[in-house]
């Protein structure tokens, strides 16, 4: 029987979000209903609200979430009612050419729930990243549920569903940061700081945090950065080179998603070094680089989509590392808020003084 719950909806482009009554259908084959316990306020949700993703309004926002499986549909074997799960937006198919090659993290046919959640009047909702977790409950594909140790706090676990995983994965999975490497991270918001954490976890010898905000740089240092560069007052390319014996960093992670900062990343790397783009650009952005420089510097230019993660492998591992005290996921939680505070949380993003506001239900 369908349920009615409260959820945060973006009704139209740049309109204030509002809490609405949401209708959640019973799970069909391959689907699950999850009772949400916590959901981080991610910049991607703001992109949805602004119409920067697509125009499929109204959106049910929220995707960086953890909760408890309430019910499952026919054929579901991955999870069962009562399981504590982190939601992911890359439910792999197991049958595409990437999955069959043993690289499911690059699955070309990821999927979401087939049924639609609606407003009380029947208007169909578009769930953000196929999840829609600024709600008391949500409907997802069962493959979007990753079971983890229930002893971890939901407001901490949920962050692995997007931003923290993206940053850690950009360092460990995409950038292949290794012991003794030098790493520069450009852009020290939540994803950039997670890249700092991932680099430290991988054994990087030197981690250089680059940003235009001294507050963010101080936070990055607390996360494990060994050096900081304020690129508002200092040329970041020259600064990174000076800190690396004149060579540049082995891996540069660009966590802004802007052509200017990408160029900084490109020229701040060592010969045969790696650039990882994890910041999300907007559709109109273009990049102009001399092709001879691309050829002559060698190395690799990579994009990191969701940190190239495989949720079934990476989420439990990172939860265990948090429980062991080897990474502090709780350091990313700046504040906990209610469903009615999401619009204020979007405003705080622009002020630059939060890593994550987390909705707790």
C-alpha positions, 0 to 999 in steps of 0.5 A, a space after each residue: 500500500 502506498 505511503 505518504 511522507 514528507 520530502 523536500 521538493 524543488 518546484 521550478 528553476 531557482 524557486 525556493 525549495 519546500 517541504 511537500 507530501 510525497 507518495 511512495 509506492 510499494 516496491 516493485 521487482 528489484 526495488 526497495 523502500 528505505 527509511 532515511 535517517 540522514 542525508 547530506 546537503 550536496 552542491 549537486 542538489 543546488 545544481 538541480 534546484 538551479 536547473 543546471 542538471 536538466 529541466 525535469 521539475 519538480 525534483 525530489 532533492 537529496 541523494 547523499 544518504 543512509 537509512 534502514 531498508 523497510 521493504 523490498 520487492 520481488 527478486 531482491 537478494 542484495 538487501 533485506 528489511 532491517 539492513 542499514 544501508 548507504 544509498 548510491 547512484 550507480 547501481 551496476 547492471 552486471 551484464 554490460 561490456 564494462 561489467 563483463 570485463 570485470 570493471 563494474 565501477 564503469 558500468 554503462 547501464 546503471 539503473 534506478 527504481 522504475 516506479 515514480 514517486 509523486 506529489 499528493 496530486 499525482 504529479 510525478 517527481 524526478 528524484 535527484 540522481 535517482 534517489 530523492 533522499 530529503 524525505 522520510 522514506 524513498 524508493 530506489 533500485 535495490 542495487 542502490 542500497 549498500 549494506 554497511 556496519 550499523 554501528 556507524 552514525 547515519 549522518 557520517 555514513 551517508 556522506 560516503 554516498 556522494 561527496 566524500 566518496 568522490 574525493 577519496 576515490 579521486 585520490 585512491 581509485 582514479 589518481 592511484 596516489 601511492 606511498 611517497 607521492 606528492 599531491 596537490 588538491 585544487 579546491 578545498 570544499 568537501 570533495 577536495 578535503 576528501 581528496 586530501 584524506 584519501 591522499 593521506 590514507 594512500 601514503 602521500 608524502 606531501 599534500 598541497 592544498 590550494 584554495 582562495 579561502 584561508 578558512 578552507 585551507 586551515 580545514 584542509 590542513 586539519 584533514 592532513 594537508 602538509 602545505 597550503 597555498 592561497 591562490 588569490 595572492 600566490 601563483 598556485 603553479 609556481 607555488 606547487 613547483 617550489 614545494 616539489 623541488 621545481 618539478 610539480 606534483 605527481 598527482 594534481 586533483 582539480 576539485 573545482 570544475 573550472 577551466 582556469 583551475 584545470 589549467 593550473 592543475 595541468 601545469 602544476 603536475 610533474 612530467 608524466 604526472 596525472 591530472 584528475 578532474 573531480 570538480 563538476 563543470 557546467 555545460 557551457 565551459 570550454 578548455 583551451 590547451 596547446 596540444 603540443 603541451 598535452 603531448 610533450 608533458 606526457 602522463 595522464 589526464 583523467 576524469 573521476 566520476 563518483 571517485 571511480 568507486 564500486 559501492 559494494 567494495 568501497 563503502 564497507 571498507 571506508 566505514 571500517 576505516 572510520 571505525 578503526 579511527 584511521 579516517 575521521 568521517 565525522 570531521 566533514 559534518 559541520 551541522 545537522 539540520 531538519 527538512 525545513 532547513 535545506 534552503 538555508 543550507 543552500 545559502 550557507 554553501 555560498 558563505 563558504 563556512 560549511 563542509 556539510 550540512 546534514 539533514 537528520 530525520 
